[in-house]
Amino acid sequence: TRDLISGPVVVIEKPQNGGVFSDSLIEVSGTARNITSISFNGRQIFVDEEGRFSETLLLSYGYNIMTLSAEDKFGRTISKTLEAVYK
């Protein structure tokens, strides 16, 4: 029951927030718990049975902002913002 009370939990494991990249193609991965839906930059993504997700993203030159949002079955939401710089 503790998991139901805590709401959705999202952990972004990589890349590091605020990272500087020389390659425009990066992988965003992490874990999510207690969710019914999850989206990355407004597009629905999927998690495996253990709650892991992995998405590949093509960065634009310069400063990039990405948003990961999740919702649980009670309508509670959480959003994580990830910033990256492509040089």
N, C-alpha and C positions, 0 to 999 in steps of 0.2 A: 504494500500500500504506500510505502514511502515514495516509490517511483511515480505513482499516480499524483501524489501531492506536489512533487518537485517540478512537474511540467516537462516540456521538451528540453533536451540537452544536446547541443551540437559542439563538437570539438574539431577544429581544423588543424590537422597535423602537419601538412605541408602545402604550400610554401610558407615561409616565415612572413608575417605581416610586415609590410614596408620594405620587402626585399628588392634588390636591384638585379635585373636579369639581362644577360647578353643574348639569350635565345628567346625568340618570340613565342615559342610553344612551351607552355608549362602545364604541370599536372597539379590539380587541387584535390586533396584527399583528406579524409578524416572519418569520424564516427558520429552517429546520431542515435539517441535513445528516446523512448517514449514519444514517438512521432507517428502521425498518420499520413503526412505529406511533407515533402521537402522540395525546395526549388533553388536554383542557382541562376542569378541574374534574371529572374522572372520565368525561367523555363524549368518545368518539373524534371527532377532527376530521381534515380532509384537507389535504394540501399540493399545490400545483401542480407542474408538471414542473421548476421551478427551485427548489423547496423553500420557497416562500412560503406563509404561512397568514394568514387574517384571520377573526376571529370578532367578532360583536357581542354585548355583554353588558349586561344591565339591572342596574344597581347598586342595592343596598338602601340606605336612609338610614343614614348613619354610616360605620363602618369596614368594608371589604370585603377579603377575602383570596381570591386566585385562584391555582390551581396548574396549571402546564403540565408534563406528563411525556412523555418520549419514550424509546423503546427501539430498539436496533439488532439486527441479525440474530444477534448472539452473546449476547443477553440482558442486555447492559449498559444501564443506565438513567440518565437525568438528569432532575432536576426543577428547575423555576424557580418561585419564588413572587413574586407581584405583589400589592402592597398599594395600595388606593385609598380615598379618603374622598369620600363624596357629601354635600354640604351643601345 
